[in-house]
């Protein structure tokens, strides 16, 4: 056992679990009419209803005690003051300073200024392509944190996107994504952003190389030399590598290595966001996150929204042994949010060694999955209601919408609440039986069908409500989950800011891509890989 699972706070929660595991949430609502008032929070324009969870006052206090035992407030201060919280790479993870208007690092303000000037030059046609035409399309070439955050924010705030310049995202090394994007674009009016913190990511560099060829193939010989300058910018920590690729120094937006990839949309990596939605909306996004930062830094743990989400996640992951966490936004504009959270959560906390270099004896990050409502109701909600797994759900919804049809939003909102209520109350076999009789089934048939229509209920969900999905509330929502992930990492005593697990695959891919092209001794490979390589070579 590690010192965490052996700790008094953890041992107390094991007792709590044994004592409360069969409690029915529905009964708790019946006996305590103030339950929702007690188990809800407001912060940074978000409202969290966490009353539909398998907790009571005592459990919640003991979960907060777990956070206190982890010295969470001290770690929060370390995060906000740029200490080396990334303890394997000896770096800070100072993404909070990127959205703090009082931040002291000069490079933050100068980079924002440069981003703003660049966007203005694009939108005012001051920046033009090699043939003198204005830019109409921007293609962001990046992957992971250099893609998911900007792509999600641009998609989420598409209602704010300017019509003049369309922003596209290409991440996959599968040539289909780049091909399908470029086939409709004009090289004279297309600008590429090569977004890569390390500027060594194979997928991004191959996409950038192919894009460069696509451009230069269309450029007359005498204009080839400076075409790159008109059509390529880079966002990276390593400007020297971008220059070596052929991008001029003036076209490089740098950021610090203490910005983690999956926490980088607030940095220069956010340039495609600013191009799409404008500088004011980008600053509102930063401000929304900053509001959640201030809440996280200052609120007592028991009234701290990211901490509560984190503790509930630990309660289900480590005590109920739930292996997944569903994110179900009832908002089509948040369709990419679950996908974004997969990297944020699973790449941060999908770890098995703790700060004491010990292999840990408890689960950490759950599998993050999800999809938009109401679509999920016609896809995977059946399993939520009658499947064998206990699957905690975060519902996310806004009170107002971005379209002129209120009846649509009324139905969307009603469905979101209905799903959460159905998970809570279920439907007993007896209720199903009498419903079937009322529908006209005879007793024999009703008795036979009733078990198939029973829903166990007592299935937990959180409901996050915002007045409207805006740059400000989106910024707060993203920061909420960033700090939830950080809090869980601290309690699990793991490093949320490295990602050594992805390196082996990259190394193997490098040697295998060589094996596909050349005749080489494959005897060191397993027979499966050998056969699969040969299938490709003999296609
Ligand atoms: O997935 C590994 C990873 O390093 C992520 O952490 C990162 O966001 C992504 O690859 C892209 O890295 P880069 O921005 O350096 O190209």
Boltz pocket constraint, residues with backbone or C-beta under 6 A from the ligand:
constraints:
  - pocket:
      binder: B
      contacts: [[A, 143], [A, 144], [A, 145], [A, 146], [A, 195], [A, 196], [A, 197], [A, 198], [A, 199], [A, 200], [A, 201], [A, 204], [A, 261], [A, 262], [A, 347], [A, 499], [A, 502]]
      max_distance: 6.0
